[in-house]
Structure formats: C-alpha cells, structure tokens
C-alpha cells in the first residue's frame, strides 16, 4: 500500500511481516489530514525548539562572577539580566513537552483504534506513522542535547535561588516572565531527569493505556513492536537501506527504533527484554553496535539508563552484556 511495502513472505531473523516505511516522503490521505495537520503544527515548532537548544550557551560566566562578588550590585544585575531570558527559553521547552504529549495521544488514538490491527494501521496510515517517528526522533535528539549541556540546570538553579532571595528581601524581580513557584517546581522535576522528553513520552504512553481501558494494551504494544521491527529490518537490509535518499535517514531510523523500544518497555507489563517480547532485542542492539560509535553512544545509553526492565532477572545475561558500557 503506497510507500509502505510488505516484503514477500520470507522471514528475516524470525520476524514475519517486514516493511519498508517511507519516513522521507509519506503524505497524508484525506482521512489522515485532520490529525496530520494538528500534529504537523507541533512538529514545525519542534524544529525551532531544537535550534534554540543547540544554540543554548548558558550564563555560566555571569553566574560565576555573581557568586564570587556577592556584594557588587552591578555584577549581580548582569547575571540576572543574562539568566532571565534563558529561563524564558527553558519555560518554552517545558511547555512544548506538554504539546508533544498531546500530539502523541492524538496519534495513538488513531494507530491503536480497534477498527484495524496495529500493522494495518501502520500500513494504511503511513503519514501518521511517519509523524509518530518524527516525535520520537525529536525526543531523542532533544535529550541528547540536554544531557550534554549542564548550563541548563545551572541556570535554572541560579534563577530559583535568586528569586527566593528576592522574595525574602521583598525585592521585585521585574523579569516580566517570572516563573511562579508551582511552575518552577514542575520545571525542576522535568529538567532533573537525564532524558526529560523521553520521560514525558513514556509517562504519556503509560497514561494513554490506563486512560483507555477499552483499547486492549496489545493494540499499543504491537504498534510499538511493529515499528521497532520495521526500523530494524530497514536498517539491516541493504535493498531497503539503499532506498534512503539521505544518510540522515539512517540515524533517524536508529532513533525511532530506540524510542519505540523504550516506550514498549514502559508500557508492556513484562517489558522489552524478556524472551517472549515481540521485539528482537538482540537484533536491535546488534544493528546499533554496527554503526559508528560516536553516532549511537547516546542511543545505547538511552537503552541502558531509561528503560524500565533491563535489570530484571528475566533479562538474559547476553542482552545485559551486549549493553554493558565499554
């Protein structure tokens, strides 16, 4: 159907039903358009968010000077003036995580509905599957950038300490965009996580399952495991991989594969690592390890540190060894 092509009945690595999902070009059909347009607005903003995060330099030097010169008013003012616009950005990032959660719900509503099997949904609604993939790609990219930028938490901590001091001294912050206490607490929790966007999506997927008891949990887990299988097969099959117009699509597929594995591991009662899992974890890890280490270290770390069941007794020693950090 369209750009999603089912391979003939051959079985690769014992995973039946292999697809080529066109992450580069799939376009919405008429029935998909309403949801697609709603999610597309959020994905358009996602590009801006990533650009802002990539160029986020922090106010480290100004904060250092302010701490070293606590009684020099001009130095304190410079630090405050540097931090306030940065916190406004951090607030935007946090608020965007809530939009992302809402978009994920919209897509899961369609891709897990009972009128078709999850595989049929992915086959017939390729454009929405592509948007789901873009959400996962954004999520892992955001978290990779956040993890390597300690300025984010340092800036926000300094902001909170300064606001507290101003309140105690009855001083006005005059920031115009002051983050109130309740919002600051929520933002603190968000940024305290090593992978805040991934945690948002994992929690949102679990919430989707618990809020929709009429939708069998298998509808969600099979949707996730099928996407993981699709990505793995596309990456390890030269005839599929050669269809990618851009080398960037390889990294895109890797991020999507890791993203759906993590969501599956949070939603499925037994997780992604048990022998009975619908995801070929050994195959997925093998595909990751065949890539240049510099491009996948963050993804391997995401599997090591943000999954729920990796350290369970039911996880084989082989899988644990494959994921051990060098």
C-alpha angles and dihedrals in degrees: 000000000000113000094343104087123189111218116230115272096285116127120228114199090342092296109127121203107042123187144189105223112193102226090171104054115011109136128198122261119220093268091053098046100092095052092037093056093047092051092041091063089057093045090051089055089046090067091055091047091054092048090050091048092047091054095042104126102170130216097266097137095046091048091049091052091048092052092047093047105039094162100046104098097197091055091050091050092050091052092048092048090052096047102045097068090044091054089050086058092048088051089053091051091050093047089049090058087063091052089050090052090052091050091050090054091051092053095043089051089061101034095050100038116130098241092085138014116266089251092053090049091054090046096048100034102045094151092057091045087052090052091049087052091050091053090053092045091051091047095054093042092050091050093047089054094044092049092057095047112074090173090081095067093035092054093047093047091051090048092052094046091049094047090050091051091049091051091050090051093042091239124152116241093206088198097134089210100056113166108229120231097259093049091045090055091051091047090049091055090047095051094040088070115089088223106027099170093047090050089050091053094043091051090045093051092048089047091049090055094047094043093052106049090160089067109075110239087233089068088064099038094046090049089053096043092047090054090049090051093047092052093046094049093046090051097047098041112081094204090058096040090053089062092066108107091203133039086222087072089068091061089042090056092047092052092047091049092052092044095054091045090055093047090047091050091053096045104038111081092226096035133223100293104063119103091247092056116124088227121084094225096177090053092047093049090046090054090050093049091052091064125084105285094231092061098047106034091095090050093049088049089051089056091045098048111021102045119096105216107035093105095045118121088242091066111097119243089236092061092045090050092047089055098044112122113247 
